[in-house]
Amino acid sequence: MYWTFDLASYLNDAPWPATKEELIDYATRTGAPEEVIENLEMLEEDETPYESMQEIWPDYPTSSDDFYYTEE
């Protein structure tokens, strides 16, 4: 399973919190690339809803500092 910012962006408007199956359904209905659906299918089989993208991809960039290299 691999995530990129581009792939994760397809879940920005997902109905959080959501279970694995709800996220797969959302990704399918919104036309997300196959890689997004494959990544979601690799998640653990658990009925506990995910609260955000950070629970799926712990390294998900959450601030502008995460997007850019700082010049030193």
PQR file of N, CA, C, O and H, with PARSE charges and radii, in Angstrom:
ATOM      1  N   MET A   1       0.855  -1.166   0.000 -0.4000 1.5000
ATOM      2  CA  MET A   1       0.000   0.000   0.000 -0.0000 2.0000
ATOM      3  C   MET A   1       0.901   1.229   0.000  0.5500 1.7000
ATOM      4  O   MET A   1       1.842   1.317   0.788 -0.5500 1.4000
ATOM      5  N   TYR A   2       0.616   2.149  -0.863 -0.4000 1.5000
ATOM      6  CA  TYR A   2       1.336   3.414  -0.876 -0.0000 2.0000
ATOM      7  C   TYR A   2       0.338   4.545  -1.088  0.5500 1.7000
ATOM      8  O   TYR A   2      -0.656   4.398  -1.799 -0.5500 1.4000
ATOM      9  H   TYR A   2      -0.148   2.077  -1.503  0.4000 1.0000
ATOM     10  N   TRP A   3       0.626   5.662  -0.458 -0.4000 1.5000
ATOM     11  CA  TRP A   3      -0.200   6.844  -0.612 -0.0000 2.0000
ATOM     12  C   TRP A   3       0.658   7.992  -1.096  0.5500 1.7000
ATOM     13  O   TRP A   3       1.829   8.105  -0.735 -0.5500 1.4000
ATOM     14  H   TRP A   3       1.434   5.781   0.120  0.4000 1.0000
ATOM     15  N   THR A   4       0.079   8.821  -1.895 -0.4000 1.5000
ATOM     16  CA  THR A   4       0.684  10.093  -2.276 -0.0000 2.0000
ATOM     17  C   THR A   4      -0.341  11.166  -1.957  0.5500 1.7000
ATOM     18  O   THR A   4      -1.518  10.873  -1.745 -0.5500 1.4000
ATOM     19  H   THR A   4      -0.873   8.730  -2.188  0.4000 1.0000
ATOM     20  N   PHE A   5       0.108  12.397  -1.926 -0.4000 1.5000
ATOM     21  CA  PHE A   5      -0.831  13.480  -1.661 -0.0000 2.0000
ATOM     22  C   PHE A   5      -1.929  13.504  -2.717  0.5500 1.7000
ATOM     23  O   PHE A   5      -3.094  13.755  -2.407 -0.5500 1.4000
ATOM     24  H   PHE A   5       1.064  12.636  -2.099  0.4000 1.0000
ATOM     25  N   ASP A   6      -1.553  13.242  -3.960 -0.4000 1.5000
ATOM     26  CA  ASP A   6      -2.524  13.242  -5.055 -0.0000 2.0000
ATOM     27  C   ASP A   6      -3.593  12.168  -4.845  0.5500 1.7000
ATOM     28  O   ASP A   6      -4.782  12.432  -5.021 -0.5500 1.4000
ATOM     29  H   ASP A   6      -0.607  13.038  -4.212  0.4000 1.0000
ATOM     30  N   LEU A   7      -3.170  10.959  -4.469 -0.4000 1.5000
ATOM     31  CA  LEU A   7      -4.146   9.890  -4.232 -0.0000 2.0000
ATOM     32  C   LEU A   7      -5.017  10.199  -3.013  0.5500 1.7000
ATOM     33  O   LEU A   7      -6.230   9.990  -3.047 -0.5500 1.4000
ATOM     34  H   LEU A   7      -2.203  10.745  -4.326  0.4000 1.0000
ATOM     35  N   ALA A   8      -4.408  10.691  -1.950 -0.4000 1.5000
ATOM     36  CA  ALA A   8      -5.158  10.998  -0.729 -0.0000 2.0000
ATOM     37  C   ALA A   8      -6.180  12.106  -0.960  0.5500 1.7000
ATOM     38  O   ALA A   8      -7.211  12.150  -0.289 -0.5500 1.4000
ATOM     39  H   ALA A   8      -3.423  10.861  -1.922  0.4000 1.0000
ATOM     40  N   SER A   9      -5.899  12.996  -1.902 -0.4000 1.5000
ATOM     41  CA  SER A   9      -6.810  14.110  -2.158 -0.0000 2.0000
ATOM     42  C   SER A   9      -8.192  13.636  -2.627  0.5500 1.7000
ATOM     43  O   SER A   9      -9.171  14.371  -2.500 -0.5500 1.4000
ATOM     44  H   SER A   9      -5.061  12.960  -2.447  0.4000 1.0000
ATOM     45  N   TYR A  10      -8.276  12.430  -3.161 -0.4000 1.5000
ATOM     46  CA  TYR A  10      -9.579  11.903  -3.590 -0.0000 2.0000
ATOM     47  C   TYR A  10     -10.487  11.597  -2.407  0.5500 1.7000
ATOM     48  O   TYR A  10     -11.688  11.391  -2.583 -0.5500 1.4000
ATOM     49  H   TYR A  10      -7.481  11.833  -3.264  0.4000 1.0000
ATOM     50  N   LEU A  11      -9.924  11.567  -1.210 -0.4000 1.5000
ATOM     51  CA  LEU A  11     -10.725  11.288  -0.015 -0.0000 2.0000
ATOM     52  C   LEU A  11     -10.956  12.533   0.833  0.5500 1.7000
ATOM     53  O   LEU A  11     -11.498  12.428   1.933 -0.5500 1.4000
ATOM     54  H   LEU A  11      -8.949  11.734  -1.067  0.4000 1.0000
ATOM     55  N   ASN A  12     -10.559  13.706   0.350 -0.4000 1.5000
ATOM     56  CA  ASN A  12     -10.727  14.932   1.128 -0.0000 2.0000
ATOM     57  C   ASN A  12     -12.171  15.172   1.544  0.5500 1.7000
ATOM     58  O   ASN A  12     -12.425  15.608   2.667 -0.5500 1.4000
ATOM     59  H   ASN A  12     -10.119  13.791  -0.544  0.4000 1.0000
ATOM     60  N   ASP A  13     -13.106  14.899   0.667 -0.4000 1.5000
ATOM     61  CA  ASP A  13     -14.517  15.163   0.958 -0.0000 2.0000
ATOM     62  C   ASP A  13     -15.280  13.915   1.378  0.5500 1.7000
ATOM     63  O   ASP A  13     -16.511  13.894   1.356 -0.5500 1.4000
ATOM     64  H   ASP A  13     -12.900  14.545  -0.245  0.4000 1.0000
ATOM     65  N   ALA A  14     -14.548  12.881   1.758 -0.4000 1.5000
ATOM     66  CA  ALA A  14     -15.205  11.635   2.195 -0.0000 2.0000
ATOM     67  C   ALA A  14     -16.028  11.911   3.448  0.5500 1.7000
ATOM     68  O   ALA A  14     -15.728  12.842   4.196 -0.5500 1.4000
ATOM     69  H   ALA A  14     -13.548  12.898   1.775  0.4000 1.0000
ATOM     70  N   PRO A  15     -17.048  11.120   3.678 -0.5600 1.5000
ATOM     71  CA  PRO A  15     -17.922  11.332   4.841  0.2800 2.0000
ATOM     72  C   PRO A  15     -17.276  10.812   6.134  0.5500 1.7000
ATOM     73  O   PRO A  15     -17.677   9.772   6.657 -0.5500 1.4000
ATOM     74  N   TRP A  16     -16.281  11.537   6.641 -0.4000 1.5000
ATOM     75  CA  TRP A  16     -15.589  11.115   7.870 -0.0000 2.0000
ATOM     76  C   TRP A  16     -16.503  11.294   9.059  0.5500 1.7000
ATOM     77  O   TRP A  16     -17.266  12.259   9.064 -0.5500 1.4000
ATOM     78  H   TRP A  16     -15.955  12.381   6.216  0.4000 1.0000
ATOM     79  N   PRO A  17     -16.487  10.457  10.051 -0.5600 1.5000
ATOM     80  CA  PRO A  17     -15.815   9.166  10.112  0.2800 2.0000
ATOM     81  C   PRO A  17     -16.494   8.154   9.192  0.5500 1.7000
ATOM     82  O   PRO A  17     -17.693   8.228   8.924 -0.5500 1.4000
ATOM     83  N   ALA A  18     -15.682   7.205   8.717 -0.4000 1.5000
ATOM     84  CA  ALA A  18     -16.197   6.216   7.766 -0.0000 2.0000
ATOM     85  C   ALA A  18     -15.462   4.889   7.942  0.5500 1.7000
ATOM     86  O   ALA A  18     -14.276   4.853   8.270 -0.5500 1.4000
ATOM     87  H   ALA A  18     -14.708   7.145   8.935  0.4000 1.0000
ATOM     88  N   THR A  19     -16.188   3.817   7.718 -0.4000 1.5000
ATOM     89  CA  THR A  19     -15.584   2.492   7.769 -0.0000 2.0000
ATOM     90  C   THR A  19     -14.848   2.226   6.460  0.5500 1.7000
ATOM     91  O   THR A  19     -14.969   2.987   5.500 -0.5500 1.4000
ATOM     92  H   THR A  19     -17.152   3.847   7.451  0.4000 1.0000
ATOM     93  N   LYS A  20     -14.107   1.168   6.438 -0.4000 1.5000
ATOM     94  CA  LYS A  20     -13.377   0.768   5.231 -0.0000 2.0000
ATOM     95  C   LYS A  20     -14.340   0.627   4.054  0.5500 1.7000
ATOM     96  O   LYS A  20     -14.076   1.151   2.972 -0.5500 1.4000
ATOM     97  H   LYS A  20     -14.008   0.550   7.219  0.4000 1.0000
ATOM     98  N   GLU A  21     -15.435  -0.064   4.256 -0.4000 1.5000
ATOM     99  CA  GLU A  21     -16.402  -0.293   3.175 -0.0000 2.0000
ATOM    100  C   GLU A  21     -17.036   1.009   2.700  0.5500 1.7000
ATOM    101  O   GLU A  21     -17.259   1.187   1.503 -0.5500 1.4000
ATOM    102  H   GLU A  21     -15.650  -0.490   5.135  0.4000 1.0000
ATOM    103  N   GLU A  22     -17.325   1.915   3.620 -0.4000 1.5000
ATOM    104  CA  GLU A  22     -17.897   3.206   3.234 -0.0000 2.0000
ATOM    105  C   GLU A  22     -16.899   4.012   2.400  0.5500 1.7000
ATOM    106  O   GLU A  22     -17.286   4.675   1.438 -0.5500 1.4000
ATOM    107  H   GLU A  22     -17.143   1.771   4.592  0.4000 1.0000
ATOM    108  N   LEU A  23     -15.619   3.955   2.768 -0.4000 1.5000
ATOM    109  CA  LEU A  23     -14.602   4.673   2.002 -0.0000 2.0000
ATOM    110  C   LEU A  23     -14.429   4.081   0.608  0.5500 1.7000
ATOM    111  O   LEU A  23     -14.268   4.818  -0.365 -0.5500 1.4000
ATOM    112  H   LEU A  23     -15.304   3.416   3.549  0.4000 1.0000
ATOM    113  N   ILE A  24     -14.461   2.756   0.510 -0.4000 1.5000
ATOM    114  CA  ILE A  24     -14.361   2.110  -0.804 -0.0000 2.0000
ATOM    115  C   ILE A  24     -15.558   2.506  -1.664  0.5500 1.7000
ATOM    116  O   ILE A  24     -15.399   2.820  -2.843 -0.5500 1.4000
ATOM    117  H   ILE A  24     -14.591   2.158   1.300  0.4000 1.0000
ATOM    118  N   ASP A  25     -16.752   2.492  -1.078 -0.4000 1.5000
ATOM    119  CA  ASP A  25     -17.960   2.883  -1.805 -0.0000 2.0000
ATOM    120  C   ASP A  25     -17.855   4.338  -2.265  0.5500 1.7000
ATOM    121  O   ASP A  25     -18.184   4.652  -3.409 -0.5500 1.4000
ATOM    122  H   ASP A  25     -16.880   2.237  -0.119  0.4000 1.0000
ATOM    123  N   TYR A  26     -17.404   5.214  -1.391 -0.4000 1.5000
ATOM    124  CA  TYR A  26     -17.250   6.630  -1.740 -0.0000 2.0000
ATOM    125  C   TYR A  26     -16.247   6.800  -2.880  0.5500 1.7000
ATOM    126  O   TYR A  26     -16.512   7.518  -3.844 -0.5500 1.4000
ATOM    127  H   TYR A  26     -17.136   4.960  -0.462  0.4000 1.0000
ATOM    128  N   ALA A  27     -15.097   6.138  -2.768 -0.4000 1.5000
ATOM    129  CA  ALA A  27     -14.062   6.249  -3.805 -0.0000 2.0000
ATOM    130  C   ALA A  27     -14.573   5.738  -5.152  0.5500 1.7000
ATOM    131  O   ALA A  27     -14.280   6.325  -6.193 -0.5500 1.4000
ATOM    132  H   ALA A  27     -14.882   5.554  -1.986  0.4000 1.0000
ATOM    133  N   THR A  28     -15.324   4.662  -5.130 -0.4000 1.5000
ATOM    134  CA  THR A  28     -15.879   4.102  -6.360 -0.0000 2.0000
ATOM    135  C   THR A  28     -16.888   5.062  -6.988  0.5500 1.7000
ATOM    136  O   THR A  28     -16.842   5.324  -8.190 -0.5500 1.4000
ATOM    137  H   THR A  28     -15.562   4.185  -4.284  0.4000 1.0000
ATOM    138  N   ARG A  29     -17.799   5.584  -6.163 -0.4000 1.5000
ATOM    139  CA  ARG A  29     -18.843   6.481  -6.674 -0.0000 2.0000
ATOM    140  C   ARG A  29     -18.295   7.793  -7.211  0.5500 1.7000
ATOM    141  O   ARG A  29     -18.873   8.379  -8.126 -0.5500 1.4000
ATOM    142  H   ARG A  29     -17.836   5.371  -5.187  0.4000 1.0000
ATOM    143  N   THR A  30     -17.174   8.264  -6.644 -0.4000 1.5000
ATOM    144  CA  THR A  30     -16.629   9.554  -7.069 -0.0000 2.0000
ATOM    145  C   THR A  30     -15.587   9.425  -8.170  0.5500 1.7000
ATOM    146  O   THR A  30     -15.015  10.425  -8.604 -0.5500 1.4000
ATOM    147  H   THR A  30     -16.704   7.789  -5.900  0.4000 1.0000
ATOM    148  N   GLY A  31     -15.340   8.217  -8.619 -0.4000 1.5000
ATOM    149  CA  GLY A  31     -14.420   8.027  -9.736 -0.0000 2.0000
ATOM    150  C   GLY A  31     -12.949   8.121  -9.373  0.5500 1.7000
ATOM    151  O   GLY A  31     -12.128   8.517 -10.200 -0.5500 1.4000
ATOM    152  H   GLY A  31     -15.805   7.404  -8.267  0.4000 1.0000
ATOM    153  N   ALA A  32     -12.613   7.763  -8.155 -0.4000 1.5000
ATOM    154  CA  ALA A  32     -11.205   7.785  -7.739 -0.0000 2.0000
ATOM    155  C   ALA A  32     -10.421   6.744  -8.534  0.5500 1.7000
ATOM    156  O   ALA A  32     -10.985   5.737  -8.962 -0.5500 1.4000
ATOM    157  H   ALA A  32     -13.280   7.440  -7.484  0.4000 1.0000
ATOM    158  N   PRO A  33      -9.129   6.978  -8.734 -0.5600 1.5000
ATOM    159  CA  PRO A  33      -8.308   6.009  -9.475  0.2800 2.0000
ATOM    160  C   PRO A  33      -8.271   4.645  -8.779  0.5500 1.7000
ATOM    161  O   PRO A  33      -8.492   4.541  -7.573 -0.5500 1.4000
ATOM    162  N   GLU A  34      -7.996   3.639  -9.540 -0.4000 1.5000
ATOM    163  CA  GLU A  34      -7.943   2.273  -9.023 -0.0000 2.0000
ATOM    164  C   GLU A  34      -6.946   2.142  -7.868  0.5500 1.7000
ATOM    165  O   GLU A  34      -7.164   1.346  -6.954 -0.5500 1.4000
ATOM    166  H   GLU A  34      -7.816   3.724 -10.521  0.4000 1.0000
ATOM    167  N   GLU A  35      -5.860   2.910  -7.900 -0.4000 1.5000
ATOM    168  CA  GLU A  35      -4.855   2.841  -6.832 -0.0000 2.0000
ATOM    169  C   GLU A  35      -5.453   3.214  -5.483  0.5500 1.7000
ATOM    170  O   GLU A  35      -5.085   2.627  -4.465 -0.5500 1.4000
ATOM    171  H   GLU A  35      -5.683   3.556  -8.643  0.4000 1.0000
ATOM    172  N   VAL A  36      -6.367   4.179  -5.455 -0.4000 1.5000
ATOM    173  CA  VAL A  36      -7.018   4.582  -4.207 -0.0000 2.0000
ATOM    174  C   VAL A  36      -7.856   3.427  -3.667  0.5500 1.7000
ATOM    175  O   VAL A  36      -7.798   3.106  -2.480 -0.5500 1.4000
ATOM    176  H   VAL A  36      -6.666   4.656  -6.282  0.4000 1.0000
ATOM    177  N   ILE A  37      -8.628   2.813  -4.543 -0.4000 1.5000
ATOM    178  CA  ILE A  37      -9.491   1.699  -4.126 -0.0000 2.0000
ATOM    179  C   ILE A  37      -8.645   0.515  -3.663  0.5500 1.7000
ATOM    180  O   ILE A  37      -8.973  -0.129  -2.667 -0.5500 1.4000
ATOM    181  H   ILE A  37      -8.676   3.074  -5.507  0.4000 1.0000
ATOM    182  N   GLU A  38      -7.565   0.225  -4.376 -0.4000 1.5000
ATOM    183  CA  GLU A  38      -6.671  -0.867  -3.974 -0.0000 2.0000
ATOM    184  C   GLU A  38      -6.062  -0.596  -2.604  0.5500 1.7000
ATOM    185  O   GLU A  38      -5.975  -1.505  -1.779 -0.5500 1.4000
ATOM    186  H   GLU A  38      -7.298   0.748  -5.185  0.4000 1.0000
ATOM    187  N   ASN A  39      -5.640   0.637  -2.351 -0.4000 1.5000
ATOM    188  CA  ASN A  39      -5.083   0.984  -1.044 -0.0000 2.0000
ATOM    189  C   ASN A  39      -6.121   0.805   0.054  0.5500 1.7000
ATOM    190  O   ASN A  39      -5.811   0.292   1.129 -0.5500 1.4000
ATOM    191  H   ASN A  39      -5.711   1.376  -3.021  0.4000 1.0000
ATOM    192  N   LEU A  40      -7.343   1.224  -0.211 -0.4000 1.5000
ATOM    193  CA  LEU A  40      -8.399   1.073   0.789 -0.0000 2.0000
ATOM    194  C   LEU A  40      -8.718  -0.397   1.040  0.5500 1.7000
ATOM    195  O   LEU A  40      -9.000  -0.786   2.173 -0.5500 1.4000
ATOM    196  H   LEU A  40      -7.595   1.642  -1.085  0.4000 1.0000
ATOM    197  N   GLU A  41      -8.677  -1.208   0.001 -0.4000 1.5000
ATOM    198  CA  GLU A  41      -8.944  -2.638   0.168 -0.0000 2.0000
ATOM    199  C   GLU A  41      -7.886  -3.326   1.030  0.5500 1.7000
ATOM    200  O   GLU A  41      -8.153  -4.375   1.616 -0.5500 1.4000
ATOM    201  H   GLU A  41      -8.449  -0.892  -0.920  0.4000 1.0000
ATOM    202  N   MET A  42      -6.686  -2.743   1.111 -0.4000 1.5000
ATOM    203  CA  MET A  42      -5.611  -3.328   1.911 -0.0000 2.0000
ATOM    204  C   MET A  42      -5.718  -2.983   3.397  0.5500 1.7000
ATOM    205  O   MET A  42      -4.971  -3.525   4.212 -0.5500 1.4000
ATOM    206  H   MET A  42      -6.469  -1.891   0.634  0.4000 1.0000
ATOM    207  N   LEU A  43      -6.636  -2.091   3.755 -0.4000 1.5000
ATOM    208  CA  LEU A  43      -6.812  -1.760   5.160 -0.0000 2.0000
ATOM    209  C   LEU A  43      -7.315  -2.977   5.924  0.5500 1.7000
ATOM    210  O   LEU A  43      -7.918  -3.882   5.348 -0.5500 1.4000
ATOM    211  H   LEU A  43      -7.242  -1.651   3.093  0.4000 1.0000
ATOM    212  N   GLU A  44      -7.060  -2.987   7.229 -0.4000 1.5000
ATOM    213  CA  GLU A  44      -7.501  -4.099   8.061 -0.0000 2.0000
ATOM    214  C   GLU A  44      -9.022  -4.210   8.051  0.5500 1.7000
ATOM    215  O   GLU A  44      -9.739  -3.215   7.953 -0.5500 1.4000
ATOM    216  H   GLU A  44      -6.571  -2.252   7.698  0.4000 1.0000
ATOM    217  N   GLU A  45      -9.483  -5.434   8.154 -0.4000 1.5000
ATOM    218  CA  GLU A  45     -10.925  -5.690   8.245 -0.0000 2.0000
ATOM    219  C   GLU A  45     -11.381  -5.328   9.655  0.5500 1.7000
ATOM    220  O   GLU A  45     -11.207  -6.102  10.596 -0.5500 1.4000
ATOM    221  H   GLU A  45      -8.900  -6.243   8.234  0.4000 1.0000
ATOM    222  N   ASP A  46     -11.958  -4.158   9.783 -0.4000 1.5000
ATOM    223  CA  ASP A  46     -12.393  -3.680  11.086 -0.0000 2.0000
ATOM    224  C   ASP A  46     -13.620  -2.808  10.884  0.5500 1.7000
ATOM    225  O   ASP A  46     -13.675  -2.013   9.946 -0.5500 1.4000
ATOM    226  H   ASP A  46     -12.100  -3.528   9.019  0.4000 1.0000
ATOM    227  N   GLU A  47     -14.580  -2.952  11.740 -0.4000 1.5000
ATOM    228  CA  GLU A  47     -15.808  -2.161  11.626 -0.0000 2.0000
ATOM    229  C   GLU A  47     -15.681  -0.799  12.295  0.5500 1.7000
ATOM    230  O   GLU A  47     -16.597   0.019  12.213 -0.5500 1.4000
ATOM    231  H   GLU A  47     -14.535  -3.597  12.503  0.4000 1.0000
ATOM    232  N   THR A  48     -14.552  -0.547  12.958 -0.4000 1.5000
ATOM    233  CA  THR A  48     -14.338   0.741  13.601 -0.0000 2.0000
ATOM    234  C   THR A  48     -14.101   1.796  12.533  0.5500 1.7000
ATOM    235  O   THR A  48     -13.239   1.624  11.671 -0.5500 1.4000
ATOM    236  H   THR A  48     -13.808  -1.211  13.025  0.4000 1.0000
ATOM    237  N   PRO A  49     -14.854   2.880  12.581 -0.5600 1.5000
ATOM    238  CA  PRO A  49     -14.680   3.914  11.554  0.2800 2.0000
ATOM    239  C   PRO A  49     -13.349   4.655  11.703  0.5500 1.7000
ATOM    240  O   PRO A  49     -12.835   4.845  12.806 -0.5500 1.4000
ATOM    241  N   TYR A  50     -12.820   5.058  10.568 -0.4000 1.5000
ATOM    242  CA  TYR A  50     -11.639   5.909  10.530 -0.0000 2.0000
ATOM    243  C   TYR A  50     -12.118   7.344  10.695  0.5500 1.7000
ATOM    244  O   TYR A  50     -13.090   7.752  10.060 -0.5500 1.4000
ATOM    245  H   TYR A  50     -13.237   4.903   9.673  0.4000 1.0000
ATOM    246  N   GLU A  51     -11.445   8.108  11.539 -0.4000 1.5000
ATOM    247  CA  GLU A  51     -11.854   9.477  11.819 -0.0000 2.0000
ATOM    248  C   GLU A  51     -11.346  10.470  10.781  0.5500 1.7000
ATOM    249  O   GLU A  51     -11.962  11.512  10.557 -0.5500 1.4000
ATOM    250  H   GLU A  51     -10.655   7.776  12.055  0.4000 1.0000
ATOM    251  N   SER A  52     -10.209  10.143  10.141 -0.4000 1.5000
ATOM    252  CA  SER A  52      -9.622  11.065   9.178 -0.0000 2.0000
ATOM    253  C   SER A  52      -8.579  10.330   8.343  0.5500 1.7000
ATOM    254  O   SER A  52      -8.268   9.164   8.588 -0.5500 1.4000
ATOM    255  H   SER A  52      -9.708   9.297  10.323  0.4000 1.0000
ATOM    256  N   MET A  53      -8.055  11.032   7.364 -0.4000 1.5000
ATOM    257  CA  MET A  53      -7.014  10.468   6.503 -0.0000 2.0000
ATOM    258  C   MET A  53      -5.756  10.146   7.312  0.5500 1.7000
ATOM    259  O   MET A  53      -5.015   9.233   6.948 -0.5500 1.4000
ATOM    260  H   MET A  53      -8.308  11.979   7.165  0.4000 1.0000
ATOM    261  N   GLN A  54      -5.503  10.870   8.391 -0.4000 1.5000
ATOM    262  CA  GLN A  54      -4.329  10.613   9.215 -0.0000 2.0000
ATOM    263  C   GLN A  54      -4.343   9.221   9.836  0.5500 1.7000
ATOM    264  O   GLN A  54      -3.279   8.663  10.106 -0.5500 1.4000
ATOM    265  H   GLN A  54      -6.106  11.611   8.687  0.4000 1.0000
ATOM    266  N   GLU A  55      -5.509   8.653  10.066 -0.4000 1.5000
ATOM    267  CA  GLU A  55      -5.589   7.297  10.612 -0.0000 2.0000
ATOM    268  C   GLU A  55      -5.236   6.252   9.558  0.5500 1.7000
ATOM    269  O   GLU A  55      -4.766   5.164   9.893 -0.5500 1.4000
ATOM    270  H   GLU A  55      -6.373   9.106   9.846  0.4000 1.0000
ATOM    271  N   ILE A  56      -5.460   6.576   8.302 -0.4000 1.5000
ATOM    272  CA  ILE A  56      -5.154   5.656   7.213 -0.0000 2.0000
ATOM    273  C   ILE A  56      -3.697   5.811   6.793  0.5500 1.7000
ATOM    274  O   ILE A  56      -2.997   4.821   6.579 -0.5500 1.4000
ATOM    275  H   ILE A  56      -5.842   7.459   8.031  0.4000 1.0000
ATOM    276  N   TRP A  57      -3.247   7.052   6.679 -0.4000 1.5000
ATOM    277  CA  TRP A  57      -1.879   7.365   6.258 -0.0000 2.0000
ATOM    278  C   TRP A  57      -1.275   8.286   7.315  0.5500 1.7000
ATOM    279  O   TRP A  57      -1.434   9.504   7.241 -0.5500 1.4000
ATOM    280  H   TRP A  57      -3.816   7.856   6.853  0.4000 1.0000
ATOM    281  N   PRO A  58      -0.573   7.702   8.311 -0.5600 1.5000
ATOM    282  CA  PRO A  58      -0.036   8.506   9.421  0.2800 2.0000
ATOM    283  C   PRO A  58       0.890   9.637   8.987  0.5500 1.7000
ATOM    284  O   PRO A  58       1.015  10.624   9.712 -0.5500 1.4000
ATOM    285  N   ASP A  59       1.539   9.531   7.841 -0.4000 1.5000
ATOM    286  CA  ASP A  59       2.440  10.582   7.366 -0.0000 2.0000
ATOM    287  C   ASP A  59       1.733  11.618   6.505  0.5500 1.7000
ATOM    288  O   ASP A  59       2.392  12.422   5.845 -0.5500 1.4000
ATOM    289  H   ASP A  59       1.438   8.729   7.253  0.4000 1.0000
ATOM    290  N   TYR A  60       0.415  11.615   6.499 -0.4000 1.5000
ATOM    291  CA  TYR A  60      -0.347  12.557   5.685 -0.0000 2.0000
ATOM    292  C   TYR A  60       0.026  13.983   6.065  0.5500 1.7000
ATOM    293  O   TYR A  60      -0.047  14.338   7.241 -0.5500 1.4000
ATOM    294  H   TYR A  60      -0.120  10.963   7.035  0.4000 1.0000
ATOM    295  N   PRO A  61       0.426  14.817   5.096 -0.5600 1.5000
ATOM    296  CA  PRO A  61       0.805  16.196   5.408  0.2800 2.0000
ATOM    297  C   PRO A  61      -0.396  16.994   5.910  0.5500 1.7000
ATOM    298  O   PRO A  61      -1.446  17.024   5.269 -0.5500 1.4000
ATOM    299  N   THR A  62      -0.229  17.630   7.049 -0.4000 1.5000
ATOM    300  CA  THR A  62      -1.355  18.354   7.636 -0.0000 2.0000
ATOM    301  C   THR A  62      -1.124  19.848   7.736  0.5500 1.7000
ATOM    302  O   THR A  62      -2.054  20.588   8.059 -0.5500 1.4000
ATOM    303  H   THR A  62       0.624  17.605   7.570  0.4000 1.0000
ATOM    304  N   SER A  63       0.099  20.318   7.465 -0.4000 1.5000
ATOM    305  CA  SER A  63       0.359  21.752   7.509 -0.0000 2.0000
ATOM    306  C   SER A  63       1.177  22.147   6.289  0.5500 1.7000
ATOM    307  O   SER A  63       1.753  21.300   5.606 -0.5500 1.4000
ATOM    308  H   SER A  63       0.854  19.717   7.203  0.4000 1.0000
ATOM    309  N   SER A  64       1.217  23.424   6.033 -0.4000 1.5000
ATOM    310  CA  SER A  64       1.952  23.888   4.851 -0.0000 2.0000
ATOM    311  C   SER A  64       3.438  23.560   4.964  0.5500 1.7000
ATOM    312  O   SER A  64       4.108  23.420   3.941 -0.5500 1.4000
ATOM    313  H   SER A  64       0.749  24.113   6.588  0.4000 1.0000
ATOM    314  N   ASP A  65       3.964  23.436   6.168 -0.4000 1.5000
ATOM    315  CA  ASP A  65       5.372  23.071   6.346 -0.0000 2.0000
ATOM    316  C   ASP A  65       5.659  21.675   5.826  0.5500 1.7000
ATOM    317  O   ASP A  65       6.783  21.383   5.415 -0.5500 1.4000
ATOM    318  H   ASP A  65       3.420  23.550   6.999  0.4000 1.0000
ATOM    319  N   ASP A  66       4.655  20.810   5.838 -0.4000 1.5000
ATOM    320  CA  ASP A  66       4.829  19.444   5.348 -0.0000 2.0000
ATOM    321  C   ASP A  66       4.904  19.388   3.825  0.5500 1.7000
ATOM    322  O   ASP A  66       5.383  18.400   3.269 -0.5500 1.4000
ATOM    323  H   ASP A  66       3.742  21.047   6.171  0.4000 1.0000
ATOM    324  N   PHE A  67       4.441  20.429   3.146 -0.4000 1.5000
ATOM    325  CA  PHE A  67       4.389  20.417   1.691 -0.0000 2.0000
ATOM    326  C   PHE A  67       5.655  20.955   1.039  0.5500 1.7000
ATOM    327  O   PHE A  67       5.955  20.623  -0.107 -0.5500 1.4000
ATOM    328  H   PHE A  67       4.052  21.232   3.598  0.4000 1.0000
ATOM    329  N   TYR A  68       6.385  21.770   1.753 -0.4000 1.5000
ATOM    330  CA  TYR A  68       7.528  22.446   1.158 -0.0000 2.0000
ATOM    331  C   TYR A  68       8.795  22.186   1.955  0.5500 1.7000
ATOM    332  O   TYR A  68       8.768  22.047   3.178 -0.5500 1.4000
ATOM    333  H   TYR A  68       6.141  22.040   2.685  0.4000 1.0000
ATOM    334  N   TYR A  69       9.891  22.126   1.239 -0.4000 1.5000
ATOM    335  CA  TYR A  69      11.178  22.062   1.925 -0.0000 2.0000
ATOM    336  C   TYR A  69      11.520  23.467   2.400  0.5500 1.7000
ATOM    337  O   TYR A  69      11.295  24.441   1.682 -0.5500 1.4000
ATOM    338  H   TYR A  69       9.913  22.240   0.246  0.4000 1.0000
ATOM    339  N   THR A  70      12.050  23.570   3.577 -0.4000 1.5000
ATOM    340  CA  THR A  70      12.440  24.891   4.053 -0.0000 2.0000
ATOM    341  C   THR A  70      13.837  25.214   3.584  0.5500 1.7000
ATOM    342  O   THR A  70      14.715  24.352   3.558 -0.5500 1.4000
ATOM    343  H   THR A  70      12.234  22.779   4.160  0.4000 1.0000
ATOM    344  N   GLU A  71      14.031  26.436   3.221 -0.4000 1.5000
ATOM    345  CA  GLU A  71      15.347  26.870   2.758 -0.0000 2.0000
ATOM    346  C   GLU A  71      16.178  27.277   3.954  0.5500 1.7000
ATOM    347  O   GLU A  71      15.729  28.053   4.798 -0.5500 1.4000
ATOM    348  H   GLU A  71      13.318  27.137   3.242  0.4000 1.0000
ATOM    349  N   GLU A  72      17.377  26.759   4.026 -0.4000 1.5000
ATOM    350  CA  GLU A  72      18.263  27.100   5.150 -0.0000 2.0000
ATOM    351  C   GLU A  72      19.508  27.731   4.639  0.5500 1.7000
ATOM    352  O   GLU A  72      20.384  28.092   5.425 -0.5500 1.4000
ATOM    353  H   GLU A  72      17.742  26.128   3.341  0.4000 1.0000
TER
END
